[in-house]
Amino acid sequence: MDDIISKILQMDETARKMEEEAQAEKIASREEVKKKRQEVYDKYLESAKEHVEEFKKTAKKDSDEKWKKTEKYYGEISRSLEKKFKDHKEQWVNDIVNGVLNYNN
């Protein structure tokens, strides 16, 4: 009878150790999943940051190119207007003065 009780106690001890090991594995697995989740999140975040930086560079480059084109366009218009003014200034002044003088008569 003592032998049976001893075996039962030994089986109980073995079962408890197995349960403890299972609990330890469960905890370790949870920690591993948590760690992997964080690694995936960090990797995704880093990738997103890289994409944002690349987008910023591209957007700035595009913006700079558009600005240069706009600046060139309005520079050409400004030079054209200045040339027209220089070429026609005397005629325009005479036309305005004559128009005002003729209006009063």
LOMIKE-382828 format. One record per atom (N, C-alpha, C): residue number from 1; residue in one letter; atom name; z, x negated, y. Coordinates in pm, 1 decimal. Layout:
BEGIN
<k->NUM r->A a->CA w->Z u->X v->Y> $
...
This chain:
BEGIN
<k->1 r->M a->N w->0.0 u->-82.2 v->-117.4> $
<k->1 r->M a->CA w->0.0 u->0.0 v->0.0> $
<k->1 r->M a->C w->0.0 u->-87.9 v->125.6> $
<k->2 r->D a->N w->82.6 u->-193.7 v->121.1> $
<k->2 r->D a->CA w->85.1 u->-286.4 v->233.9> $
<k->2 r->D a->C w->-51.8 u->-348.9 v->254.9> $
<k->3 r->D a->N w->-119.2 u->-370.1 v->142.5> $
<k->3 r->D a->CA w->-252.6 u->-429.2 v->148.1> $
<k->3 r->D a->C w->-350.2 u->-334.9 v->218.6> $
<k->4 r->I a->N w->-338.4 u->-206.0 v->192.5> $
<k->4 r->I a->CA w->-426.6 u->-105.7 v->253.5> $
<k->4 r->I a->C w->-396.8 u->-98.1 v->403.7> $
<k->5 r->I a->N w->-270.4 u->-97.4 v->439.0> $
<k->5 r->I a->CA w->-231.1 u->-90.6 v->580.4> $
<k->5 r->I a->C w->-278.8 u->-216.2 v->652.6> $
<k->6 r->S a->N w->-265.5 u->-329.9 v->587.1> $
<k->6 r->S a->CA w->-310.1 u->-456.2 v->644.0> $
<k->6 r->S a->C w->-460.5 u->-453.8 v->669.6> $
<k->7 r->K a->N w->-537.3 u->-399.5 v->573.4> $
<k->7 r->K a->CA w->-682.8 u->-389.8 v->589.3> $
<k->7 r->K a->C w->-719.3 u->-291.4 v->701.0> $
<k->8 r->I a->N w->-645.6 u->-182.3 v->710.7> $
<k->8 r->I a->CA w->-670.2 u->-84.1 v->816.9> $
<k->8 r->I a->C w->-644.0 u->-147.8 v->953.3> $
<k->9 r->L a->N w->-534.1 u->-221.4 v->960.7> $
<k->9 r->L a->CA w->-501.9 u->-288.8 v->1086.7> $
<k->9 r->L a->C w->-607.6 u->-394.5 v->1120.5> $
<k->10 r->Q a->N w->-653.0 u->-465.1 v->1018.8> $
<k->10 r->Q a->CA w->-756.0 u->-566.7 v->1039.0> $
<k->10 r->Q a->C w->-886.8 u->-500.3 v->1085.0> $
<k->11 r->M a->N w->-922.9 u->-387.6 v->1024.9> $
<k->11 r->M a->CA w->-1043.6 u->-313.7 v->1064.0> $
<k->11 r->M a->C w->-1029.1 u->-261.6 v->1207.2> $
<k->12 r->D a->N w->-907.6 u->-213.3 v->1238.2> $
<k->12 r->D a->CA w->-881.7 u->-164.5 v->1373.8> $
<k->12 r->D a->C w->-897.5 u->-278.5 v->1474.4> $
<k->13 r->E a->N w->-844.2 u->-395.0 v->1439.2> $
<k->13 r->E a->CA w->-854.7 u->-514.0 v->1524.7> $
<k->13 r->E a->C w->-1002.1 u->-551.2 v->1544.4> $
<k->14 r->T a->N w->-1077.0 u->-550.2 v->1435.3> $
<k->14 r->T a->CA w->-1219.7 u->-582.0 v->1441.1> $
<k->14 r->T a->C w->-1293.6 u->-479.2 v->1527.7> $
<k->15 r->A a->N w->-1260.7 u->-352.9 v->1512.0> $
<k->15 r->A a->CA w->-1323.4 u->-246.8 v->1590.4> $
<k->15 r->A a->C w->-1291.5 u->-263.2 v->1738.9> $
<k->16 r->R a->N w->-1168.8 u->-299.2 v->1770.7> $
<k->16 r->R a->CA w->-1130.0 u->-320.4 v->1910.6> $
<k->16 r->R a->C w->-1206.6 u->-438.6 v->1971.6> $
<k->17 r->K a->N w->-1219.6 u->-547.1 v->1892.8> $
<k->17 r->K a->CA w->-1294.5 u->-663.9 v->1941.8> $
<k->17 r->K a->C w->-1441.1 u->-626.0 v->1967.2> $
<k->18 r->M a->N w->-1497.0 u->-547.9 v->1874.5> $
<k->18 r->M a->CA w->-1635.8 u->-504.1 v->1890.6> $
<k->18 r->M a->C w->-1651.5 u->-415.9 v->2014.4> $
<k->19 r->E a->N w->-1551.4 u->-329.2 v->2034.6> $
<k->19 r->E a->CA w->-1554.8 u->-242.3 v->2152.1> $
<k->19 r->E a->C w->-1544.3 u->-324.8 v->2279.7> $
<k->20 r->E a->N w->-1455.3 u->-424.6 v->2280.1> $
<k->20 r->E a->CA w->-1440.1 u->-511.9 v->2396.8> $
<k->20 r->E a->C w->-1569.0 u->-588.9 v->2423.9> $
<k->21 r->E a->N w->-1631.2 u->-638.5 v->2317.6> $
<k->21 r->E a->CA w->-1756.7 u->-711.3 v->2332.3> $
<k->21 r->E a->C w->-1866.0 u->-618.8 v->2386.4> $
<k->22 r->A a->N w->-1867.6 u->-495.2 v->2335.7> $
<k->22 r->A a->CA w->-1965.9 u->-398.0 v->2382.2> $
<k->22 r->A a->C w->-1943.6 u->-367.3 v->2529.7> $
<k->23 r->Q a->N w->-1816.2 u->-351.9 v->2568.8> $
<k->23 r->Q a->CA w->-1784.2 u->-326.1 v->2709.8> $
<k->23 r->Q a->C w->-1825.4 u->-445.6 v->2796.3> $
<k->24 r->A a->N w->-1798.2 u->-565.4 v->2746.7> $
<k->24 r->A a->CA w->-1835.1 u->-685.7 v->2821.3> $
<k->24 r->A a->C w->-1987.7 u->-693.7 v->2835.7> $
<k->25 r->E a->N w->-2058.5 u->-661.3 v->2728.3> $
<k->25 r->E a->CA w->-2205.2 u->-660.4 v->2734.4> $
<k->25 r->E a->C w->-2255.3 u->-555.0 v->2831.8> $
<k->26 r->K a->N w->-2191.2 u->-439.7 v->2830.4> $
<k->26 r->K a->CA w->-2229.0 u->-330.8 v->2920.0> $
<k->26 r->K a->C w->-2212.9 u->-375.0 v->3065.6> $
<k->27 r->I a->N w->-2099.3 u->-439.2 v->3093.8> $
<k->27 r->I a->CA w->-2072.9 u->-487.9 v->3229.4> $
<k->27 r->I a->C w->-2174.1 u->-595.9 v->3266.7> $
<k->28 r->A a->N w->-2199.3 u->-686.9 v->3172.6> $
<k->28 r->A a->CA w->-2295.8 u->-794.2 v->3198.2> $
<k->28 r->A a->C w->-2435.5 u->-736.4 v->3221.7> $
<k->29 r->S a->N w->-2471.1 u->-634.9 v->3143.9> $
<k->29 r->S a->CA w->-2602.0 u->-571.4 v->3159.9> $
<k->29 r->S a->C w->-2613.4 u->-504.9 v->3296.4> $
<k->30 r->R a->N w->-2508.2 u->-436.6 v->3337.1> $
<k->30 r->R a->CA w->-2508.6 u->-373.0 v->3468.8> $
<k->30 r->R a->C w->-2524.8 u->-476.5 v->3579.7> $
<k->31 r->E a->N w->-2452.7 u->-586.9 v->3565.4> $
<k->31 r->E a->CA w->-2463.0 u->-693.8 v->3664.5> $
<k->31 r->E a->C w->-2603.2 u->-753.2 v->3666.1> $
<k->32 r->E a->N w->-2661.1 u->-770.4 v->3549.0> $
<k->32 r->E a->CA w->-2796.9 u->-824.3 v->3538.7> $
<k->32 r->E a->C w->-2897.4 u->-728.7 v->3604.1> $
<k->33 r->V a->N w->-2881.4 u->-599.4 v->3578.6> $
<k->33 r->V a->CA w->-2969.5 u->-500.0 v->3640.4> $
<k->33 r->V a->C w->-2951.8 u->-502.5 v->3791.7> $
<k->34 r->K a->N w->-2828.8 u->-510.8 v->3836.3> $
<k->34 r->K a->CA w->-2800.5 u->-516.2 v->3979.7> $
<k->34 r->K a->C w->-2865.5 u->-639.9 v->4042.8> $
<k->35 r->K a->N w->-2852.5 u->-753.1 v->3973.4> $
<k->35 r->K a->CA w->-2910.3 u->-878.4 v->4021.1> $
<k->35 r->K a->C w->-3063.0 u->-868.3 v->4026.7> $
<k->36 r->K a->N w->-3123.2 u->-814.4 v->3921.1> $
<k->36 r->K a->CA w->-3269.4 u->-799.1 v->3917.3> $
<k->36 r->K a->C w->-3316.3 u->-704.7 v->4027.2> $
<k->37 r->R a->N w->-3243.5 u->-595.4 v->4049.2> $
<k->37 r->R a->CA w->-3278.1 u->-499.9 v->4153.4> $
<k->37 r->R a->C w->-3277.4 u->-569.6 v->4289.9> $
<k->38 r->Q a->N w->-3174.8 u->-650.2 v->4313.9> $
<k->38 r->Q a->CA w->-3166.0 u->-722.8 v->4440.5> $
<k->38 r->Q a->C w->-3280.0 u->-823.3 v->4454.1> $
<k->39 r->E a->N w->-3315.3 u->-890.5 v->4345.2> $
<k->39 r->E a->CA w->-3425.8 u->-986.4 v->4348.8> $
<k->39 r->E a->C w->-3557.1 u->-915.8 v->4383.0> $
<k->40 r->V a->N w->-3581.2 u->-801.1 v->4320.5> $
<k->40 r->V a->CA w->-3703.3 u->-725.0 v->4347.7> $
<k->40 r->V a->C w->-3704.3 u->-680.0 v->4493.4> $
<k->41 r->Y a->N w->-3590.9 u->-629.7 v->4540.3> $
<k->41 r->Y a->CA w->-3579.6 u->-585.0 v->4679.6> $
<k->41 r->Y a->C w->-3606.5 u->-700.7 v->4775.6> $
<k->42 r->D a->N w->-3543.5 u->-815.8 v->4749.8> $
<k->42 r->D a->CA w->-3561.6 u->-932.7 v->4836.0> $
<k->42 r->D a->C w->-3707.3 u->-978.9 v->4836.7> $
<k->43 r->K a->N w->-3768.4 u->-978.1 v->4718.7> $
<k->43 r->K a->CA w->-3908.5 u->-1019.3 v->4708.2> $
<k->43 r->K a->C w->-3998.0 u->-922.6 v->4785.6> $
<k->44 r->Y a->N w->-3972.0 u->-794.0 v->4770.7> $
<k->44 r->Y a->CA w->-4049.8 u->-693.2 v->4843.2> $
<k->44 r->Y a->C w->-4031.5 u->-709.1 v->4993.8> $
<k->45 r->L a->N w->-3908.6 u->-730.3 v->5036.5> $
<k->45 r->L a->CA w->-3878.4 u->-746.9 v->5178.1> $
<k->45 r->L a->C w->-3949.7 u->-869.2 v->5234.8> $
<k->46 r->E a->N w->-3947.0 u->-977.6 v->5161.0> $
<k->46 r->E a->CA w->-4014.4 u->-1099.7 v->5205.5> $
<k->46 r->E a->C w->-4165.0 u->-1076.7 v->5216.5> $
<k->47 r->S a->N w->-4220.3 u->-1008.3 v->5118.1> $
<k->47 r->S a->CA w->-4362.7 u->-977.0 v->5120.4> $
<k->47 r->S a->C w->-4396.6 u->-889.4 v->5241.1> $
<k->48 r->A a->N w->-4312.9 u->-791.5 v->5268.1> $
<k->48 r->A a->CA w->-4335.3 u->-703.1 v->5382.9> $
<k->48 r->A a->C w->-4330.0 u->-782.2 v->5512.8> $
<k->49 r->K a->N w->-4234.8 u->-874.3 v->5523.1> $
<k->49 r->K a->CA w->-4224.0 u->-957.3 v->5643.8> $
<k->49 r->K a->C w->-4350.5 u->-1040.7 v->5663.0> $
<k->50 r->E a->N w->-4401.9 u->-1096.8 v->5553.9> $
<k->50 r->E a->CA w->-4524.0 u->-1176.0 v->5561.8> $
<k->50 r->E a->C w->-4641.0 u->-1090.3 v->5608.1> $
<k->51 r->H a->N w->-4649.7 u->-967.7 v->5555.3> $
<k->51 r->H a->CA w->-4757.3 u->-877.8 v->5596.1> $
<k->51 r->H a->C w->-4745.4 u->-842.2 v->5744.1> $
<k->52 r->V a->N w->-4623.9 u->-819.5 v->5790.2> $
<k->52 r->V a->CA w->-4602.3 u->-786.3 v->5931.2> $
<k->52 r->V a->C w->-4643.5 u->-903.6 v->6019.2> $
<k->53 r->E a->N w->-4606.1 u->-1024.4 v->5981.0> $
<k->53 r->E a->CA w->-4642.3 u->-1142.4 v->6059.4> $
<k->53 r->E a->C w->-4794.3 u->-1160.0 v->6062.5> $
<k->54 r->E a->N w->-4858.0 u->-1140.1 v->5948.7> $
<k->54 r->E a->CA w->-5003.8 u->-1151.7 v->5942.4> $
<k->54 r->E a->C w->-5069.0 u->-1044.8 v->6031.1> $
<k->55 r->F a->N w->-5014.4 u->-923.6 v->6027.8> $
<k->55 r->F a->CA w->-5066.0 u->-816.0 v->6112.3> $
<k->55 r->F a->C w->-5050.0 u->-850.7 v->6259.5> $
<k->56 r->K a->N w->-4933.4 u->-906.2 v->6295.5> $
<k->56 r->K a->CA w->-4909.1 u->-944.7 v->6435.3> $
<k->56 r->K a->C w->-5012.6 u->-1047.5 v->6481.5> $
<k->57 r->K a->N w->-5037.2 u->-1147.2 v->6396.3> $
<k->57 r->K a->CA w->-5134.7 u->-1250.8 v->6431.7> $
<k->57 r->K a->C w->-5272.9 u->-1190.5 v->6451.5> $
<k->58 r->T a->N w->-5312.6 u->-1104.5 v->6359.1> $
<k->58 r->T a->CA w->-5444.1 u->-1041.6 v->6367.8> $
<k->58 r->T a->C w->-5453.2 u->-952.3 v->6491.5> $
<k->59 r->A a->N w->-5349.8 u->-874.2 v->6515.7> $
<k->59 r->A a->CA w->-5349.0 u->-784.4 v->6632.0> $
<k->59 r->A a->C w->-5354.9 u->-864.8 v->6762.1> $
<k->60 r->K a->N w->-5281.1 u->-974.4 v->6769.2> $
<k->60 r->K a->CA w->-5282.2 u->-1057.8 v->6889.4> $
<k->60 r->K a->C w->-5419.6 u->-1119.3 v->6909.5> $
<k->61 r->K a->N w->-5478.0 u->-1167.6 v->6802.3> $
<k->61 r->K a->CA w->-5611.4 u->-1228.0 v->6811.5> $
<k->61 r->K a->C w->-5712.2 u->-1123.9 v->6860.8> $
<k->62 r->D a->N w->-5709.3 u->-1004.9 v->6802.1> $
<k->62 r->D a->CA w->-5800.1 u->-898.1 v->6843.5> $
<k->62 r->D a->C w->-5777.8 u->-860.6 v->6989.6> $
<k->63 r->S a->N w->-5651.8 u->-849.9 v->7027.5> $
<k->63 r->S a->CA w->-5617.4 u->-814.9 v->7164.9> $
<k->63 r->S a->C w->-5667.0 u->-921.4 v->7262.4> $
<k->64 r->D a->N w->-5647.4 u->-1047.6 v->7227.7> $
<k->64 r->D a->CA w->-5693.6 u->-1157.0 v->7313.7> $
<k->64 r->D a->C w->-5845.5 u->-1154.4 v->7329.2> $
<k->65 r->E a->N w->-5916.1 u->-1128.7 v->7219.1> $
<k->65 r->E a->CA w->-6062.3 u->-1122.8 v->7224.8> $
<k->65 r->E a->C w->-6109.1 u->-1007.3 v->7312.9> $
<k->66 r->K a->N w->-6045.7 u->-891.3 v->7298.1> $
<k->66 r->K a->CA w->-6082.8 u->-776.2 v->7381.4> $
<k->66 r->K a->C w->-6054.6 u->-805.3 v->7528.0> $
<k->67 r->W a->N w->-5941.4 u->-870.8 v->7555.0> $
<k->67 r->W a->CA w->-5907.2 u->-902.7 v->7692.4> $
<k->67 r->W a->C w->-6011.0 u->-997.9 v->7752.6> $
<k->68 r->K a->N w->-6053.0 u->-1098.0 v->7676.9> $
<k->68 r->K a->CA w->-6153.1 u->-1192.6 v->7726.7> $
<k->68 r->K a->C w->-6284.7 u->-1120.8 v->7758.3> $
<k->69 r->K a->N w->-6324.7 u->-1028.9 v->7669.7> $
<k->69 r->K a->CA w->-6447.6 u->-953.7 v->7693.5> $
<k->69 r->K a->C w->-6435.0 u->-866.4 v->7818.0> $
<k->70 r->T a->N w->-6319.9 u->-799.9 v->7832.3> $
<k->70 r->T a->CA w->-6296.4 u->-714.5 v->7948.9> $
<k->70 r->T a->C w->-6294.7 u->-797.7 v->8076.6> $
<k->71 r->E a->N w->-6227.1 u->-910.5 v->8071.2> $
<k->71 r->E a->CA w->-6219.0 u->-998.9 v->8187.3> $
<k->71 r->E a->C w->-6358.1 u->-1048.9 v->8226.0> $
<k->72 r->K a->N w->-6438.1 u->-1084.6 v->8127.9> $
<k->72 r->K a->CA w->-6573.9 u->-1131.5 v->8152.8> $
<k->72 r->K a->C w->-6658.4 u->-1019.5 v->8214.2> $
<k->73 r->Y a->N w->-6646.8 u->-899.9 v->8156.9> $
<k->73 r->Y a->CA w->-6723.6 u->-784.8 v->8204.6> $
<k->73 r->Y a->C w->-6692.2 u->-755.0 v->8351.4> $
<k->74 r->Y a->N w->-6563.3 u->-745.1 v->8383.5> $
<k->74 r->Y a->CA w->-6526.1 u->-714.4 v->8521.5> $
<k->74 r->Y a->C w->-6551.5 u->-831.2 v->8615.4> $
<k->75 r->G a->N w->-6549.4 u->-951.7 v->8564.5> $
<k->75 r->G a->CA w->-6585.4 u->-1068.1 v->8646.4> $
<k->75 r->G a->C w->-6731.5 u->-1062.7 v->8685.1> $
<k->76 r->E a->N w->-6816.6 u->-1023.6 v->8589.2> $
<k->76 r->E a->CA w->-6959.4 u->-1011.2 v->8617.0> $
<k->76 r->E a->C w->-6985.0 u->-900.3 v->8718.9> $
<k->77 r->I a->N w->-6916.4 u->-788.6 v->8705.1> $
<k->77 r->I a->CA w->-6931.1 u->-678.0 v->8800.4> $
<k->77 r->I a->C w->-6886.6 u->-722.3 v->8939.8> $
<k->78 r->S a->N w->-6774.6 u->-792.3 v->8944.8> $
<k->78 r->S a->CA w->-6722.9 u->-839.5 v->9073.3> $
<k->78 r->S a->C w->-6822.1 u->-934.8 v->9140.2> $
<k->79 r->R a->N w->-6877.0 u->-1027.3 v->9064.9> $
<k->79 r->R a->CA w->-6975.9 u->-1121.5 v->9121.1> $
<k->79 r->R a->C w->-7100.9 u->-1047.1 v->9167.5> $
<k->80 r->S a->N w->-7141.0 u->-946.9 v->9088.2> $
<k->80 r->S a->CA w->-7258.9 u->-867.9 v->9125.3> $
<k->80 r->S a->C w->-7235.2 u->-792.5 v->9257.0> $
<k->81 r->L a->N w->-7118.2 u->-730.9 v->9270.5> $
<k->81 r->L a->CA w->-7086.2 u->-658.5 v->9393.6> $
<k->81 r->L a->C w->-7077.3 u->-753.3 v->9513.4> $
<k->82 r->E a->N w->-7017.8 u->-869.4 v->9492.4> $
<k->82 r->E a->CA w->-7007.9 u->-968.3 v->9600.9> $
<k->82 r->E a->C w->-7146.5 u->-1013.7 v->9645.1> $
<k->83 r->K a->N w->-7236.3 u->-1035.1 v->9548.7> $
<k->83 r->K a->CA w->-7373.4 u->-1076.7 v->9581.7> $
<k->83 r->K a->C w->-7445.8 u->-966.2 v->9658.1> $
<k->84 r->K a->N w->-7430.7 u->-841.3 v->9612.3> $
<k->84 r->K a->CA w->-7495.1 u->-729.5 v->9682.7> $
<k->84 r->K a->C w->-7441.2 u->-718.7 v->9825.0> $
<k->85 r->F a->N w->-7310.2 u->-733.5 v->9840.2> $
<k->85 r->F a->CA w->-7250.4 u->-727.1 v->9973.4> $
<k->85 r->F a->C w->-7305.5 u->-838.1 v->10062.0> $
<k->86 r->K a->N w->-7310.7 u->-959.9 v->10008.4> $
<k->86 r->K a->CA w->-7360.5 u->-1074.7 v->10083.6> $
<k->86 r->K a->C w->-7507.0 u->-1053.7 v->10121.5> $
<k->87 r->D a->N w->-7587.5 u->-1005.0 v->10026.9> $
<k->87 r->D a->CA w->-7730.5 u->-986.5 v->10050.8> $
<k->87 r->D a->C w->-7759.4 u->-871.1 v->10147.3> $
<k->88 r->H a->N w->-7677.5 u->-765.5 v->10148.0> $
<k->88 r->H a->CA w->-7708.2 u->-644.8 v->10224.4> $
<k->88 r->H a->C w->-7610.7 u->-616.3 v->10339.1> $
<k->89 r->K a->N w->-7517.1 u->-706.5 v->10361.6> $
<k->89 r->K a->CA w->-7411.4 u->-681.6 v->10460.4> $
<k->89 r->K a->C w->-7468.6 u->-647.4 v->10597.9> $
<k->90 r->E a->N w->-7558.0 u->-727.8 v->10647.8> $
<k->90 r->E a->CA w->-7613.9 u->-706.9 v->10781.9> $
<k->90 r->E a->C w->-7686.9 u->-572.9 v->10789.5> $
<k->91 r->Q a->N w->-7763.9 u->-542.4 v->10686.0> $
<k->91 r->Q a->CA w->-7838.6 u->-416.9 v->10685.5> $
<k->91 r->Q a->C w->-7744.2 u->-297.0 v->10682.4> $
<k->92 r->W a->N w->-7640.1 u->-304.7 v->10601.3> $
<k->92 r->W a->CA w->-7544.9 u->-194.3 v->10590.1> $
<k->92 r->W a->C w->-7468.3 u->-172.6 v->10720.9> $
<k->93 r->V a->N w->-7428.1 u->-282.6 v->10783.7> $
<k->93 r->V a->CA w->-7355.9 u->-272.3 v->10910.6> $
<k->93 r->V a->C w->-7446.8 u->-208.1 v->11015.4> $
<k->94 r->N a->N w->-7571.8 u->-252.7 v->11020.1> $
<k->94 r->N a->CA w->-7667.5 u->-196.2 v->11116.9> $
<k->94 r->N a->C w->-7690.7 u->-47.9 v->11089.5> $
<k->95 r->D a->N w->-7704.1 u->-10.7 v->10962.6> $
<k->95 r->D a->CA w->-7725.1 u->130.0 v->10926.2> $
<k->95 r->D a->C w->-7605.2 u->215.7 v->10968.3> $
<k->96 r->I a->N w->-7484.8 u->165.5 v->10946.6> $
<k->96 r->I a->CA w->-7364.3 u->240.6 v->10983.4> $
<k->96 r->I a->C w->-7355.8 u->255.7 v->11134.8> $
<k->97 r->V a->N w->-7376.9 u->144.4 v->11207.6> $
<k->97 r->V a->CA w->-7368.7 u->148.1 v->11354.0> $
<k->97 r->V a->C w->-7474.8 u->243.0 v->11408.8> $
<k->98 r->N a->N w->-7596.2 u->232.9 v->11359.6> $
<k->98 r->N a->CA w->-7704.4 u->321.0 v->11406.1> $
<k->98 r->N a->C w->-7675.4 u->466.6 v->11373.2> $
<k->99 r->G a->N w->-7618.9 u->490.7 v->11254.6> $
<k->99 r->G a->CA w->-7584.9 u->626.5 v->11216.7> $
<k->99 r->G a->C w->-7479.0 u->686.7 v->11308.3> $
<k->100 r->V a->N w->-7379.2 u->605.7 v->11345.1> $
<k->100 r->V a->CA w->-7273.4 u->653.9 v->11433.8> $
<k->100 r->V a->C w->-7329.4 u->677.0 v->11574.1> $
<k->101 r->L a->N w->-7411.3 u->584.1 v->11621.5> $
<k->101 r->L a->CA w->-7469.4 u->596.6 v->11755.7> $
<k->101 r->L a->C w->-7564.0 u->717.8 v->11762.2> $
<k->102 r->N a->N w->-7641.8 u->740.7 v->11658.8> $
<k->102 r->N a->CA w->-7734.0 u->852.8 v->11655.1> $
<k->102 r->N a->C w->-7660.4 u->985.2 v->11640.1> $
<k->103 r->Y a->N w->-7546.5 u->983.7 v->11577.0> $
<k->103 r->Y a->CA w->-7469.0 u->1105.2 v->11557.2> $
<k->103 r->Y a->C w->-7417.1 u->1159.6 v->11689.8> $
<k->104 r->N a->N w->-7377.7 u->1069.9 v->11778.3> $
<k->104 r->N a->CA w->-7323.9 u->1110.4 v->11907.0> $
<k->104 r->N a->C w->-7432.2 u->1158.5 v->12003.3> $
<k->105 r->N a->N w->-7552.7 u->1125.1 v->11980.8> $
<k->105 r->N a->CA w->-7663.2 u->1163.3 v->12072.6> $
<k->105 r->N a->C w->-7715.3 u->1296.3 v->12037.9> $
